[in-house]
Amino acid sequence: MREKTSSYKRRTANRIRLSVLIAILVLLTVFGLIHQLSTGWRPAGVDALCPFGGVESLITVLSSGTMLDKIALSSFVLLVATILTALIFRRSFFGNICPLGTLQELSARLGKKVFGKRFTIPEKIDRYARYLKYGIFVVVVMFSVLLGELVFRPYDPWVAWQHLSSVELFSAFSAGLVILILLLLGSMLYDRFFCKYLCPMGGFLGIIGKIGYFRIKRNATTCINCNACTRVCPMNIRVAEIAEVTSSECINCNRCVNACPVEKTLTIEGKKKGRTTPILVLAATLAIFLAVTGIATVAGDFSWSVKGIEQRAMETGSFDPDTIKGSDLWKDIARLSGIPKQAFIEKFGLSEKEFDGSLRDWAHNPTNPREVDEVRIFVKEKMEK
């Protein structure tokens, strides 16, 4: 006898998941705004809070022994949490945490209201287009190793989103902004457009997720063939036609499980034993990230905020010109280096107002073709004399 599942429980599970996704998106967006606009306490930037930067740098470290610029230990910490999650719940990071995934999901919901339906790319095209993300992953990692820098950063739509309030948006991140706009428009028509076809992190986790322990299984005996699961799947997996979801495309959002009207027909089960629920998968995914970041924070290996140049000098016991960042103030650099204020003004053509500001504001002035690296070189030469 088929037993109906509680529609209230299913709706509640979906609402909790969406609320968590939106909360993470809002929190990280606020972090990005404060990071760009604040002259006081500043949370860590997008590079320190992105696991894909950890992927690029990890492979670079393994191949050349050097770490990419702009990468903090916190990126490696988040990468560890992401991999642990993938080994247990496959690509649950994308379905339950990823803020860029949330932007796409919200765009898809808006698109459905506007157009009244979901669109799908013809299967003959879709089947091969999904391999693009694996190719992008390989190309990005290869060039990161060869060039020793985050080559995907200027094209990353999430980096562009985090720089919407930055003077760098239309210079350093114009390509990422274009991709972000196309991503949002594309997701209005096709669910998770970027996830399906272009995300290099999706390619990386697609490989690891294949060996994930838990996956969705369908009981053909109790299934009523209503196709509710297939209709809600943002990755267009035909859940209603298979016994077990083994596709690497599955992001474990578990919307299909919540859509099933028959009790114990769609379940989340381990390869050998054990069964769980969408809410527990969400809770466990969050718990893994909180535990890993919590341990790293206590150990002092997680960057929650940007350290000022004075703090960096105090920690190392000396002022190192190579640590100068765009967010540092001219006056702080002058004080710590011992180089007179007038020397900076004459060398870089600064006004009194510019000298009171940061290197970033000066470097990204449309009328100024100079770079922050020139300041590092100048300070180093002056200090060596």
Secondary structure, DSSP 8 states (H G I E B T S, - for coil): ---B--HHHHHHHHHHHHHHHHHHHHHHHHHHHHHHH-SSS-B--GGGG-HHHHHHHHHHHHHHS---TT--HHHHHHHHHHHHHHHHHSSHHHHHT-HHHHHHHHHHHHHHHHHSS-----HHHHHHHTTHHHHHHHHHHHHHHHHTS-TTGGG-HHHHHHTTTSTTTTTTTHHHHHHHHHHHHHHHHSTTHHHHHT-HHHHHHHHHHTT-SEEEEE-TTT-----HHHHH-TT---GGG-SB---TT-----HHHHH--BTTTEEEEESSS-EE-HHHHHHHHHHHHHHHHHHHHHTT----B---HHHHHHHHTS--GGG--TTSBHHHHHHHH---HHHHHHHHT--HHHHTSBHHHHHT-TT----HHHHHHHHHHHHH-
